[in-house]
Each structure stands twice: as structure tokens, then as C-alpha cells.
């Protein structure tokens, strides 16, 4: 899938420098464009959701609106300064669409439905790791489970060589298949691609050989395997990522149910908790 529209959801009180740094690097690589959407809360929804709390805090709809508008103005000023420093236009500059630009817009309301709606009309969503804030957690759920688009999670530590070495976590699942398809444009641009899998040779020979499939696209990856004694992907994957030092991970999100992964300790949960490199996920 071609990546042209890169959605970057932004929220009050949440740093977005790393999101923009990753988005602009990718935009320049794939001739894409950045759609920065700032989501601020609806005052009436906040009051309706917790009337006693807002009353005790002495908050009114006017005060909440004023704070939201002030946060949006400060964020926009920071965004515009970044855009100028990066030499990006604010709108389309040529009809070929080959010159990246960065657009700012604002929405008022709940994070999840706005991110889901904007995400469905995007090609890639770049968000903060969900542990960074409540808004980022809401954005993660909406992007991964409601948008149907690839979602790239970024952490506080971001390398500017994102496509130096991409590792795919492969188990033959529908979710992993969708993640690979969503990342195909980036895989074409990667300097090196590897595939981590716990599937044995017989499984790979029975139509699950991702390396052979990627060869049809001119991509020639190598397989990475668990060591003897490593009994699960959740155990082996962090060790392998430490060994090969990749710049990005591509994987399906929650290939088991979220409830089952919570109890059993799934790969997605381990990655969200311990892997610091950018992770492209799809469910």
C-alpha cells in the first residue's frame, strides 16, 4: 500500500517532537505528507462525564474551553516553528504531490472516535507509545483496533535512520499479514529486512514462507530464530532485538484476544512494555 497521508494525532500536554521527527523522515522517503490533527476536549463532555469532580475543582465549561484553546494555540505555534525549520510548506506545492508538506488542523471531542475517523482516511498513523499518557493510550486503541490502518508507535528515543534495519515478527496470523502489507512501502525502502519467527521449517514450507513471498517484491530478508531453550516468542523476541539492534519492528497486534494476552503474557504486551524502538502494528 502506498503511504501518502501520514496522520499525526496531537493532544494537550503530550510532547509530539518525536512523532513529527519520525513523520517527516518517512514523508521525505516515501513522498508522503503530514496531517497533524490536534484533539482538544469538549468542555460539556468533560462536565457530563464527571460533574462532581469538575464542580469540586471549580471548573466551568468556559474555563475548560479557554484552557483547551490555549493548549491548542501553544501547540500550533510549536508546530509551525518546526514546519518552517524543516522547510515544509503548509499545503500542496506541486501537482505531482512529490514535495512533502505538513498541514495543521484541530478537532474538539473524544480522542478515540476522532483518531479512528481520521485514521481510516490515512495511510499511516504515527502516535506515541500508549504508556506515555491517557490520551496516547486512547489513541493507540482507536488507531490499532478501529482504523484498519498501520500504526507506528514511537518512544522518547527515536533514531533518524528508521529504515536502516526492519525486523518483522512473523507467525502467519491474519494480524501479522496485515502488518506486513501495511509496511510494504517502508520495507521497499529499508536497507535491511529480517524476519523473526518461531515457525519450524515444515510450517514455512507449507505456504507460510514470508521470505519467499517478499522476494516477489524485490525484498530479500533473512530469518532470525529463537535459541534452544527459548520456549516462546515473548521470551525470544526481546533478546533477538537486542542482538541485531534493528531500527524498527513490524508485527501484528494482539494475535490472540486482548484478554487472553493479559493473562498469558502475549508478545504484544511484552513489546509495549519493553521494546523501545518504533513499532509498526496492525490488528
BAGU-400802 format. One record per residue (C-alpha): residue number from 1; residue in three letters; x, y, z. Coordinates in steps of 0.25 Angstrom, whole numbers, plus 5000, padded with zeros to 4 digits. Example, Ala and Ser with C-alpha at 12.3 -4.5 7.8 and 13.67 -1.06 7.14 Angstrom:
BEGIN
+-----+-----+------+------+------+
:   n : res :   px :   py :   pz :
+-----+-----+------+------+------+
:   1 : ALA : 5049 : 4982 : 5031 :
:   2 : SER : 5055 : 4996 : 5029 :
+-----+-----+------+------+------+
END
This chain:
BEGIN
+-----+-----+------+------+------+
:   n : res :   px :   py :   pz :
+-----+-----+------+------+------+
:   1 : UNK : 5000 : 5000 : 5000 :
:   2 : UNK : 5005 : 5014 : 4996 :
:   3 : UNK : 5008 : 5023 : 5008 :
:   4 : UNK : 5004 : 5038 : 5005 :
:   5 : UNK : 4995 : 5043 : 5016 :
:   6 : UNK : 5003 : 5041 : 5030 :
:   7 : UNK : 4993 : 5045 : 5041 :
:   8 : UNK : 5000 : 5050 : 5054 :
:   9 : UNK : 4989 : 5052 : 5065 :
:  10 : UNK : 4993 : 5062 : 5076 :
:  11 : UNK : 4988 : 5065 : 5090 :
:  12 : UNK : 4989 : 5075 : 5101 :
:  13 : UNK : 5000 : 5073 : 5110 :
:  14 : UNK : 5007 : 5062 : 5102 :
:  15 : UNK : 5020 : 5064 : 5095 :
:  16 : UNK : 5020 : 5062 : 5080 :
:  17 : UNK : 5034 : 5065 : 5076 :
:  18 : UNK : 5037 : 5050 : 5073 :
:  19 : UNK : 5024 : 5048 : 5065 :
:  20 : UNK : 5028 : 5059 : 5056 :
:  21 : UNK : 5042 : 5055 : 5055 :
:  22 : UNK : 5038 : 5041 : 5050 :
:  23 : UNK : 5027 : 5046 : 5041 :
:  24 : UNK : 5036 : 5056 : 5034 :
:  25 : UNK : 5047 : 5046 : 5031 :
:  26 : UNK : 5037 : 5036 : 5026 :
:  27 : UNK : 5030 : 5047 : 5017 :
:  28 : UNK : 5043 : 5050 : 5011 :
:  29 : UNK : 5046 : 5036 : 5008 :
:  30 : UNK : 5032 : 5032 : 5002 :
:  31 : UNK : 5028 : 5045 : 4996 :
:  32 : UNK : 5017 : 5046 : 5007 :
:  33 : UNK : 5010 : 5057 : 5014 :
:  34 : UNK : 5008 : 5060 : 5029 :
:  35 : UNK : 4994 : 5062 : 5034 :
:  36 : UNK : 4995 : 5068 : 5049 :
:  37 : UNK : 4982 : 5067 : 5056 :
:  38 : UNK : 4981 : 5074 : 5070 :
:  39 : UNK : 4970 : 5068 : 5078 :
:  40 : UNK : 4965 : 5076 : 5090 :
:  41 : UNK : 4954 : 5072 : 5099 :
:  42 : UNK : 4939 : 5076 : 5098 :
:  43 : UNK : 4936 : 5084 : 5111 :
:  44 : UNK : 4922 : 5079 : 5112 :
:  45 : UNK : 4926 : 5065 : 5111 :
:  46 : UNK : 4936 : 5066 : 5122 :
:  47 : UNK : 4926 : 5072 : 5131 :
:  48 : UNK : 4915 : 5062 : 5127 :
:  49 : UNK : 4925 : 5050 : 5130 :
:  50 : UNK : 4930 : 5055 : 5144 :
:  51 : UNK : 4920 : 5066 : 5149 :
:  52 : UNK : 4924 : 5065 : 5163 :
:  53 : UNK : 4939 : 5065 : 5161 :
:  54 : UNK : 4938 : 5078 : 5152 :
:  55 : UNK : 4929 : 5084 : 5162 :
:  56 : UNK : 4939 : 5081 : 5173 :
:  57 : UNK : 4950 : 5087 : 5165 :
:  58 : UNK : 4943 : 5099 : 5162 :
:  59 : UNK : 4943 : 5097 : 5147 :
:  60 : UNK : 4933 : 5103 : 5137 :
:  61 : UNK : 4931 : 5100 : 5123 :
:  62 : UNK : 4937 : 5113 : 5119 :
:  63 : UNK : 4950 : 5110 : 5127 :
:  64 : UNK : 4951 : 5097 : 5121 :
:  65 : UNK : 4949 : 5103 : 5107 :
:  66 : UNK : 4959 : 5114 : 5110 :
:  67 : UNK : 4970 : 5104 : 5115 :
:  68 : UNK : 4968 : 5095 : 5102 :
:  69 : UNK : 4969 : 5107 : 5093 :
:  70 : UNK : 4981 : 5112 : 5100 :
:  71 : UNK : 4988 : 5098 : 5099 :
:  72 : UNK : 4984 : 5097 : 5084 :
:  73 : UNK : 4990 : 5111 : 5081 :
:  74 : UNK : 5003 : 5107 : 5088 :
:  75 : UNK : 5004 : 5094 : 5081 :
:  76 : UNK : 5001 : 5101 : 5067 :
:  77 : UNK : 5012 : 5111 : 5070 :
:  78 : UNK : 5022 : 5100 : 5073 :
:  79 : UNK : 5017 : 5092 : 5060 :
:  80 : UNK : 5018 : 5104 : 5051 :
:  81 : UNK : 5032 : 5107 : 5056 :
:  82 : UNK : 5036 : 5092 : 5054 :
:  83 : UNK : 5030 : 5093 : 5040 :
:  84 : UNK : 5038 : 5105 : 5036 :
:  85 : UNK : 5051 : 5099 : 5041 :
:  86 : UNK : 5048 : 5087 : 5033 :
:  87 : UNK : 5046 : 5095 : 5021 :
:  88 : UNK : 5032 : 5089 : 5019 :
:  89 : UNK : 5020 : 5096 : 5012 :
:  90 : UNK : 5007 : 5097 : 5019 :
:  91 : UNK : 4999 : 5092 : 5007 :
:  92 : UNK : 5001 : 5085 : 4993 :
:  93 : UNK : 5012 : 5092 : 4986 :
:  94 : UNK : 5013 : 5084 : 4973 :
:  95 : UNK : 5002 : 5075 : 4966 :
:  96 : UNK : 5011 : 5063 : 4965 :
:  97 : UNK : 5010 : 5062 : 4981 :
:  98 : UNK : 5025 : 5059 : 4981 :
:  99 : UNK : 5028 : 5070 : 4991 :
: 100 : UNK : 5024 : 5067 : 5005 :
: 101 : UNK : 5016 : 5077 : 5013 :
: 102 : UNK : 5011 : 5078 : 5027 :
: 103 : UNK : 4996 : 5082 : 5030 :
: 104 : UNK : 4991 : 5086 : 5043 :
: 105 : UNK : 4976 : 5085 : 5048 :
: 106 : UNK : 4968 : 5084 : 5061 :
: 107 : UNK : 4957 : 5075 : 5065 :
: 108 : UNK : 4948 : 5076 : 5078 :
: 109 : UNK : 4943 : 5064 : 5085 :
: 110 : UNK : 4947 : 5050 : 5090 :
: 111 : UNK : 4961 : 5045 : 5085 :
: 112 : UNK : 4956 : 5031 : 5081 :
: 113 : UNK : 4946 : 5034 : 5071 :
: 114 : UNK : 4954 : 5045 : 5065 :
: 115 : UNK : 4966 : 5037 : 5063 :
: 116 : UNK : 4958 : 5025 : 5057 :
: 117 : UNK : 4951 : 5034 : 5047 :
: 118 : UNK : 4963 : 5042 : 5043 :
: 119 : UNK : 4971 : 5029 : 5043 :
: 120 : UNK : 4962 : 5022 : 5033 :
: 121 : UNK : 4965 : 5033 : 5023 :
: 122 : UNK : 4980 : 5032 : 5025 :
: 123 : UNK : 4991 : 5022 : 5020 :
: 124 : UNK : 4999 : 5022 : 5033 :
: 125 : UNK : 4997 : 5027 : 5047 :
: 126 : UNK : 5009 : 5032 : 5056 :
: 127 : UNK : 5006 : 5032 : 5071 :
: 128 : UNK : 5013 : 5032 : 5084 :
: 129 : UNK : 5015 : 5019 : 5091 :
: 130 : UNK : 5002 : 5017 : 5099 :
: 131 : UNK : 5009 : 5017 : 5113 :
: 132 : UNK : 5012 : 5032 : 5111 :
: 133 : UNK : 4999 : 5038 : 5115 :
: 134 : UNK : 4984 : 5034 : 5116 :
: 135 : UNK : 4981 : 5041 : 5102 :
: 136 : UNK : 4992 : 5033 : 5096 :
: 137 : UNK : 4986 : 5020 : 5101 :
: 138 : UNK : 4973 : 5024 : 5095 :
: 139 : UNK : 4979 : 5028 : 5082 :
: 140 : UNK : 4986 : 5014 : 5082 :
: 141 : UNK : 4973 : 5007 : 5084 :
: 142 : UNK : 4966 : 5015 : 5073 :
: 143 : UNK : 4977 : 5014 : 5063 :
: 144 : UNK : 4980 : 4999 : 5065 :
: 145 : UNK : 4966 : 4994 : 5067 :
: 146 : UNK : 4957 : 5004 : 5059 :
: 147 : UNK : 4965 : 5010 : 5048 :
: 148 : UNK : 4969 : 4998 : 5039 :
: 149 : UNK : 4982 : 5005 : 5036 :
: 150 : UNK : 4996 : 5002 : 5040 :
: 151 : UNK : 5000 : 5009 : 5053 :
: 152 : UNK : 5014 : 5013 : 5056 :
: 153 : UNK : 5017 : 5015 : 5071 :
: 154 : UNK : 5029 : 5024 : 5075 :
: 155 : UNK : 5036 : 5025 : 5088 :
: 156 : UNK : 5044 : 5036 : 5094 :
: 157 : UNK : 5057 : 5031 : 5088 :
: 158 : UNK : 5056 : 5032 : 5073 :
: 159 : UNK : 5067 : 5029 : 5063 :
: 160 : UNK : 5067 : 5037 : 5050 :
: 161 : UNK : 5071 : 5025 : 5042 :
: 162 : UNK : 5057 : 5018 : 5044 :
: 163 : UNK : 5059 : 5009 : 5031 :
: 164 : UNK : 5073 : 5004 : 5034 :
: 165 : UNK : 5068 : 4990 : 5039 :
: 166 : UNK : 5054 : 4986 : 5040 :
: 167 : UNK : 5050 : 4973 : 5047 :
: 168 : UNK : 5037 : 4966 : 5044 :
: 169 : UNK : 5031 : 4958 : 5055 :
: 170 : UNK : 5024 : 4947 : 5047 :
: 171 : UNK : 5015 : 4936 : 5052 :
: 172 : UNK : 5006 : 4934 : 5039 :
: 173 : UNK : 4994 : 4941 : 5046 :
: 174 : UNK : 4984 : 4950 : 5039 :
: 175 : UNK : 4989 : 4961 : 5048 :
: 176 : UNK : 5003 : 4959 : 5044 :
: 177 : UNK : 4999 : 4958 : 5030 :
: 178 : UNK : 4992 : 4972 : 5030 :
: 179 : UNK : 5004 : 4978 : 5037 :
: 180 : UNK : 5014 : 4973 : 5026 :
: 181 : UNK : 5004 : 4978 : 5016 :
: 182 : UNK : 5003 : 4992 : 5023 :
: 183 : UNK : 5018 : 4993 : 5024 :
: 184 : UNK : 5021 : 4989 : 5009 :
: 185 : UNK : 5025 : 5003 : 5005 :
: 186 : UNK : 5035 : 5004 : 5016 :
: 187 : UNK : 5040 : 4990 : 5014 :
: 188 : UNK : 5044 : 4994 : 5000 :
: 189 : UNK : 5052 : 5006 : 5005 :
: 190 : UNK : 5059 : 4998 : 5017 :
: 191 : UNK : 5073 : 4996 : 5016 :
: 192 : UNK : 5072 : 4982 : 5022 :
: 193 : UNK : 5060 : 4974 : 5026 :
: 194 : UNK : 5060 : 4962 : 5035 :
: 195 : UNK : 5048 : 4952 : 5039 :
: 196 : UNK : 5047 : 4947 : 5054 :
: 197 : UNK : 5039 : 4934 : 5054 :
: 198 : UNK : 5037 : 4922 : 5063 :
: 199 : UNK : 5031 : 4914 : 5052 :
: 200 : UNK : 5038 : 4902 : 5048 :
: 201 : UNK : 5043 : 4898 : 5035 :
: 202 : UNK : 5031 : 4889 : 5032 :
: 203 : UNK : 5022 : 4901 : 5035 :
: 204 : UNK : 5030 : 4910 : 5026 :
: 205 : UNK : 5029 : 4900 : 5014 :
: 206 : UNK : 5014 : 4900 : 5015 :
: 207 : UNK : 5011 : 4913 : 5009 :
: 208 : UNK : 5016 : 4921 : 5021 :
: 209 : UNK : 5029 : 4925 : 5016 :
: 210 : UNK : 5029 : 4940 : 5017 :
: 211 : UNK : 5043 : 4942 : 5012 :
: 212 : UNK : 5040 : 4935 : 4999 :
: 213 : UNK : 5027 : 4944 : 4997 :
: 214 : UNK : 5035 : 4957 : 5000 :
: 215 : UNK : 5045 : 4952 : 4989 :
: 216 : UNK : 5034 : 4954 : 4979 :
: 217 : UNK : 5035 : 4969 : 4983 :
: 218 : UNK : 5050 : 4970 : 4982 :
: 219 : UNK : 5052 : 4969 : 4997 :
: 220 : UNK : 5062 : 4959 : 5001 :
: 221 : UNK : 5061 : 4956 : 5016 :
: 222 : UNK : 5068 : 4946 : 5025 :
: 223 : UNK : 5061 : 4938 : 5037 :
: 224 : UNK : 5064 : 4940 : 5051 :
: 225 : UNK : 5061 : 4928 : 5060 :
: 226 : UNK : 5060 : 4926 : 5075 :
: 227 : UNK : 5071 : 4919 : 5083 :
: 228 : UNK : 5069 : 4905 : 5088 :
: 229 : UNK : 5062 : 4907 : 5102 :
: 230 : UNK : 5054 : 4919 : 5098 :
: 231 : UNK : 5040 : 4914 : 5098 :
: 232 : UNK : 5032 : 4926 : 5094 :
: 233 : UNK : 5033 : 4937 : 5084 :
: 234 : UNK : 5030 : 4947 : 5096 :
: 235 : UNK : 5043 : 4942 : 5102 :
: 236 : UNK : 5052 : 4941 : 5090 :
: 237 : UNK : 5048 : 4954 : 5082 :
: 238 : UNK : 5053 : 4964 : 5092 :
: 239 : UNK : 5067 : 4956 : 5093 :
: 240 : UNK : 5068 : 4956 : 5078 :
: 241 : UNK : 5064 : 4971 : 5076 :
: 242 : UNK : 5076 : 4973 : 5086 :
: 243 : UNK : 5085 : 4965 : 5078 :
: 244 : UNK : 5082 : 4970 : 5064 :
: 245 : UNK : 5079 : 4985 : 5068 :
: 246 : UNK : 5068 : 4988 : 5058 :
: 247 : UNK : 5063 : 5002 : 5055 :
: 248 : UNK : 5048 : 4997 : 5054 :
: 249 : UNK : 5039 : 4985 : 5057 :
: 250 : UNK : 5027 : 4981 : 5049 :
: 251 : UNK : 5017 : 4972 : 5056 :
: 252 : UNK : 5002 : 4968 : 5057 :
: 253 : UNK : 4995 : 4974 : 5069 :
: 254 : UNK : 4988 : 4964 : 5079 :
: 255 : UNK : 4988 : 4952 : 5070 :
: 256 : UNK : 4981 : 4945 : 5082 :
: 257 : UNK : 4970 : 4953 : 5089 :
: 258 : UNK : 4974 : 4964 : 5098 :
: 259 : UNK : 4968 : 4957 : 5110 :
: 260 : UNK : 4976 : 4944 : 5107 :
: 261 : UNK : 4989 : 4952 : 5105 :
: 262 : UNK : 4987 : 4959 : 5118 :
: 263 : UNK : 4986 : 4946 : 5125 :
: 264 : UNK : 4997 : 4939 : 5117 :
: 265 : UNK : 5007 : 4950 : 5115 :
: 266 : UNK : 5006 : 4951 : 5100 :
: 267 : UNK : 5016 : 4957 : 5090 :
: 268 : UNK : 5009 : 4970 : 5088 :
: 269 : UNK : 5009 : 4972 : 5103 :
: 270 : UNK : 5023 : 4969 : 5104 :
: 271 : UNK : 5027 : 4978 : 5093 :
: 272 : UNK : 5019 : 4990 : 5098 :
: 273 : UNK : 5025 : 4989 : 5112 :
: 274 : UNK : 5040 : 4986 : 5108 :
: 275 : UNK : 5043 : 4989 : 5093 :
: 276 : UNK : 5048 : 5004 : 5091 :
: 277 : UNK : 5049 : 5004 : 5076 :
: 278 : UNK : 5038 : 5009 : 5067 :
: 279 : UNK : 5028 : 4998 : 5065 :
: 280 : UNK : 5018 : 4997 : 5053 :
: 281 : UNK : 5006 : 4989 : 5057 :
: 282 : UNK : 4992 : 4985 : 5051 :
: 283 : UNK : 4981 : 4977 : 5057 :
+-----+-----+------+------+------+
END
